[in-house]
């Protein structure tokens, strides 16, 4: 059997991180079995969806390197991939169901249906459809249609049956059809509803495995009955756990961003994103871009390998030890049987840890290319093709070491890219270590002169010069180095001090020391 999986998003204008995890599992299962992965677009709701809303979804797939075999720009033998272009298939299938008696036109007013539902609820009974419209003759149906009387089309549930599936994740699941109301599958004009369109498309596209979030489990009995009524082969099912918010069992939601900002486990991710996005001129406090969206990670400067590694570990594991997985390893090791049943939470700490690992594995040229793009977007460098600029940025990246987890982290080293009069000073620490300690300021003035006299302004000689200075005045590194760092970078902590001095160079070090120390009255 040739495995064929699909992911069928509605073009809502963004790619949800939970949906991306579902898509990844579908993609991996297809690739693991040398099958076909289909990207189908459920765009039947024309009032909600717009053509431009599809772009972010396709961009998310392309950024993560999850290619599709059939889908937009690759229609395949069972295309088109847009539901809005498949109406003829739905019309034909609907006519088959009506002709065979598996479906019927229901003219019962919506208010009457609702009254019956409420009455059943009050009597603590299960509501099932009254099916009064089944008593209508063909002529009566035609007369009502000719008069424009509103109706819906319902699937006639075989109440004597049971629906049983062997789910790859949930195991054996059963439904009693006698407890199921007849579901609406199409509107009066024949336009299909979700369950009906999904079944028609899955059958036409020869989908063998439906891998989707567990909230769709309730749709399964209706879809199984539709497959049976249409004479289709029923696909295999795998209902995977939804992606929960950090530290909770609740599904992660775009509507709860304000609440997530107060979540201690989410805080590190928000702080990282806020710092990067603000430098790019993006309102980080807006819900328009948040950790619930794949685009957020791309904008902040995550690399695909880290995001994919984090996604695959949400609800699935290869064994009890393996954490780090490349995409090729995911393909070779992935199985539906290792997917857990319970909700699996997004873990920001693990996400950043995976990101750090894969950033560290990235070739130096790719790190440089990524950081150059982010620096240029923030206006910190102009000419990314200048060899001198490239060499300088490469040196800063090398100095950053493990501090560079995402491309946007290069902004935390902005002291190497801003003008001397634009250095953002940590004023609280500056007051504590320099302004309120006149002796330290005077020592820095003397050190400034010695630094100017240093012949070779590189890390080695600078280390020797500073160590000699400490010995001369019987000082410890902590007595002077934090204050020196503040004066030249605006920060109390950072990368190796001696290499920082070297990269900034004699002129900028001297200029920044002069500017900083000018705030301290001489002789105070």
N, C-alpha and C positions, 0 to 999 in steps of 0.2 A: 504493500500500500504506500503510495506517495503521500507523505504528510503535507497537508495544506492548512496553514493557520492564517488568522486575520486579526487585525486591529481596526476597529471602526469608530473613530472619533467623530463627534459633531464639531464643526468649525466654530468654536466659541471665542476665538481671538487669542487663546493662550494654550500651552500644553501643560496640563496638571502633572505634578511630579508622581502622583499615584498612578495616573493613566500611563505615564512613561514607563513605570515599573511593569505594568501589565503588558504593554507593548514589547518590552524587553523579553519577558518570559515567552511570549508568542514567537518572537524573532529567534530566540535561542532554541526553542523546541523545533522550529522549522530547520534551522541550520544544523542542529544536532543530528537530525534525521535526514539531512540532505534533501529537504523538502522545499516548499514554496511559502514565502511570507507575503501576504496581501495587505496593502493599506487601502482600506475602503472608507469613503467619506459619507457619513450619515447626514446628509444636508436636506432632508425632506421638510424640515420646519423652516420655511422660507422667511417667516416673519422674524425669526431669531437670528438666522445665519446670513452672513454676507460673504461674498467671494474673498474679500481681503482678510477675513477672519481665519482663513486657512493657512496663510503664510507662516505665522509663528509655530504652527504644528509641524509643517514640513521642515522648517528651519531647525526645530528641535531634533528631528530624526537625522537630518544631514549633519548637524553639529556633532552628535554622538556617534555618527558612523553606522547607523542602523539603516541599511539600504532595504528597499522593497523590490520584490520581483514583479509584482503587478500592483498598479496604483496610479496616482497622478503622473502623467508623462510616460507611463508604462501600462497601457490598458490591458494587455494580455488577452488570451483567447476568450475570456468570460467577462470582458469589460462591457461598458465603461464602469469606472470605479465609483462614480458619484451616484447616489441614490436618486437624485433629482433627474438623472438621465435614464433611469431604468423603469419608468412608469409603465411601459408596455408589458414588462414582465409581471408586474404586480396586477395589472388589469387582467392578464390572461390567467394567472393563478387564482384570482378572486372569482372569475367566471367559472372556473373548474369547481371551486368549492361550493358556489351557489348551485351549479347544475347538479352536483352529486349529493346535495342535501347536507353537506358538512358545514355549511354556513347559511345564514338567513338574514333577510332585511327586517330590522326591528323598528317598528313605528311607535313604540311605546314612548310617550313623552318623558323627557329627562326628569321632570318633577315627580312623575309617578314612580319611576325607577328609584329615585331617591327616597320617596315615601316608603316604599317596600323595604329598602335597606334599613331605614331607621326603625321600622316596625319589627323587623327580624332582630335587630340589635336590642330593642327594648324587651323582646321576649327571650333574649339570650339564645337565639337560634342562628344558624349559619344561613346567610342570604344566598339563594340561588335564583337565577333568572326565571321570570314567570312564563316566558315563551308564548305570550298571547298572540304574537304576530305569526306564529306558525299555523294558527287556525285560519289565516287569510288564504283565499283562493288566489290563483295566478291573476285572474282578472281584477280582483280587489287590489292586489299589489300594484298592478299596472296603472289602475285608476289613481291610487295614492301618489305614485311617482309622477304621473301626468299632471296632477294637481299641485305638484311641488311640495308635497307633505314631507317634512324632515324625517330622516331615519338614519340609523347606523347599521353597519353590517357586523354581525356577531358570529363567532365560531360556535357551532353546536357541540358542546362538550358531551362525550359519551359517558353518562353518569354511572353506568355500570362498570366502568373500567378503573384501573389504577395505573399511574405512571411511575415507573421504577427506573432509576439510572444507577450506574456504578461510576461515581465521580472519582477522578484520579486523586483528588484531595480530600473530599468529604466522605468517600466511601459510598455505601448503599443509601440512597435517598428515595423515599416513596411519597406519593400524593394520592389521596382518595378523590377521584373525579366527582363523586356524588356531593362533595363539599365545595365544588368550584362553580362560581357563576359563569355564564357564557361571556367570554371577553369580547370587547369591541375590537375588530381587526381592521376596519376601514370606515371612513366617514361616508356621508351620503353621496358625495361625488366620486367615491371610489378611491380617494387618496389614502394610502396605507398608513397604519399606525406602526409603532416600533416593532412589536413582536412579529407581526405579519411580514413586514419588509425584510426584517432580519432573516427570517426563515427562508423566504424566497431567494434572497441573495446568497445565503450560506449554501443552499442547495445548488443554485446556478454556478457558483464559484467552486463547488466541490470541496467545501471545507470539511476536513476530517476531524479536527480538534478545535473545540470552542474553549479557549482559555480566557477567563474574564474574572472580574472582581466578584466577591461573594454576594454583594447586594443584588446581583442578577440571578441568583439562585431561584428567587420567587418567579422569575419569568420562564424558567425552564420547563415546567409542566405544560404550559400553553404552547411553547415552541415545539415540544415533543409531539403534542397532539396535532399541531399544524403540519409537522413533517409527515406524520402518519396519514393524515387526511389527503395530503398531496402525493402520497406514494413515494416519499423520499427515503433515502438511507439516513438514519439518525447519526449525527456526529458524536464523537466522544466528548466528555465534559470534564472540565477542571476549573472549579471555582476557588480562586486564590484569595487569601485574606486581604482586606483593604489596608492601605498604608495609614497608620495612626499618627497623631501628633506626638511629639516627644513626651515621654513620661505619662502617656494616657492610653486609653483604649478607644478613644473617639477618632473617627475618620478625619484626617487632616483636611482643612477647608479654607478656601480663599476668603471666606466671610469672617474668619476668626483671627485675622492678623493682629489686631489690637490686643486680643487676649494672649496670643503667642508671644508678643513682645514682653509680657510679664512672666513668661515661663523661663525659669532659671536654666533649663537644659537647652533652650533655644537661644539664650542670650548671646553666646559666643558667635553664633552664626549671624545674628542680626548686627552685632558690633562689627564684624568683618565686612559684611555687606554695606552697612551705613558708611564706613570709612572710605570704601572704594567708590561707591556710587556718588557720594557727595563731591568727590574730586572730578567726577565725570559730568557734573551738572545735573544729576538725576535726583529728584526728590525721594530720598530713601524712606521717608515716613509715609509715602503714598502707597495705597493698596494696589496701584497699577503694576508694580513689580515687587514680588515677594518670594520667599523661599518655597512657596507652594508651586511656583512656576519654574519650568526648566530654563526659561530665558534668564531668570535671575542669576543662575549659576554661570551661564555664559557671559553675562555682563560683568559679573564680579571678577571673572578671570579664572574660574575653575577649568580644569582640563577634562576632556571626556572620560579618560581612563579612570579617574578618581570617582566621578559621578556614577559611572556604570558599575564600578566595584561596590559602591555604597548601595545602589539600587538592587543589585542581584542578591545582596545579603539581607534585604528586607523581606523576610518570610521564606527564605530558602538558604540552605547550607549544603556544602558538599560532604562535610564531616564535622566532627567536633573541634577540629584544630584549624582548618584552612580558613584564612581571612582574606589574604591578598590573592586576587584572581585577575589575570589579563582577559581580554575579550576572547582570545582563542582558547584559553583554559576554561572559560565559562561555557563555551560551545561544547567542548569535549566532555565536561563533567555534569552538565545540567540534566536534571531529571524531574519529572512532575511528582514522583513519589517522595522526594525530599522537601516538597513544599509543605509548610506547617498549616494548621487549620486556624489558629488563633490570630487576632490582629497583630500586625508587626509594626512597630513604631520607627519613624525616621529618627536616627541617632546622629545629631549634629557633631558630637565628638568623634564618632567613627568616621563620619563623612569627611571631616577635616583631616583626620589621621590618614585615611586612604588618599586624600588629595596630596598631603605632604609626601607620602611614599611615592606616588606616581610622578609628582613634580621633581622629586629627587632623581628619579630614573630617567627623566627626560633629557635627551641630548642637549648639549650647551647651545647649539645653534637654534633649536626650537625654543628654548627658554628665552634666548635673546630676541628672537622674532616676536614672541608674544609680549614681552616687556616693552619692546619698542612701540608696538601698537598701542598699548595702554598709556605709555608716556606721551605719545603723540596725541591721543584722544584727549588727554588732560591738559594739553598745551605746555607740557614741561620740556619737550624737545620739538624741534621743527623739522629737521632733515634726517629722516631715519636711514637714508642711504649713504650718508657721510661716513666713511670708514673710521674717522677719528671719533665720531659720536658712537658708533657701534662698539669700538674698542673700549671706550669709557664706560658705556652701559654694561658691557660684558664684565668689566672689572667690578662694578657695583654689584652685579648679580653674584659674582663669585664671593664677594665680601659678605653678602646677605646670607649665603649658605642655607641652612634649614629654615631661616626666617621667611624665605620665599615659598609660601604654600600655594598661593594662587597668583596669577599675573598681577592682579590689583595690589598685592602686597608690596610691589615696587614703590607704591606711593608712601609707604611708611619710611622710605629712605629718601624722601623729597629734599632733604638738606643737601643732597648731591646735585640737585637739578634747579633749585631756585636761586635767585639773585641774593646777594648778601643782605640786602635790606628787606628781603621777603621771608627770612627765616622766622618760623613761628616759635616763639620762645615759651617754654614751660615756665610761666612766670612764678608759680608757686615754688617750684624747686629752685629757680634762679634767686628768688628773694632769700630762701632758706640757706643756700650754699654760697652765695656770692654777695648780694646786697647787705645781708645782715652779718657777714663775716669779713670785715675790712682786711684782716690779715691775709685771707685767701685771695682777695682782689689784688693786694700788693704783690703776693707771690706770683700771681698770673701775669702781672705786668713785667716782672723780672723774667719769668719763663718766656714771655712773648719775645723779649729781646734775644734770649738764647736761641729760640727757634729761628728767628730771623738770621742768626749767625751760623746756623747749621748748614754746612756745605752741601751735603747730599740729603735732600728732603724725601727720603724713602723710609719704609717701616723699620728696617734694621737700625740705621743710625739714629732715627727718632726715638726708638726704644732705648737705645744706649744713652741718649741725651737726657731723656726724662728720668731714667733711673738714677743717673748721676745727680740730677737736680734734687730728686727725693733724698738721696743720701746726704747731699750738701746741707739740707735743712732738717734732716732727721724726720722726714715725713713718711707716712705710709701711702700707698696708692689711693686709698679711700679718702685721704685728706685733701687730695688735689684733683685727681682724674675726673670725678663726676662734675666738678665745677668747670674744668677745662672742656669737657664734652658739651656741657650746657652752652658755653660761650660760642662754640664753633658749629653746633648743630641744633641748639634749642631744646635738646633732649637730655634727660639724666641717664638714660640707658641706650645702648645701641651695639653695633658691631665692634669688632676689634679697633681700639682707639688709635693704634699706631698706623694701621692700614687706612683708617678714616682720615687721619692727618695727611697721609701720602696722597690719597685720591683727591682730597680737596685742594691740595697744593699750597705752597708757601703764601701766595698772594691772598687767596681766599681765607686762609687761617688767620693771617695777620689782620685782614680787614674785619673779620668777624670778632676777633678778640678786641680790636680797637672799638668797634661799635658797642659790644657788650660792656666792656669796662668803662666806657664813657658815661654809663649810667651810675657808676660808683664815684662819689666825690673823692678827689685825690686827697690823701692824708687823713681820711675819715677813720 
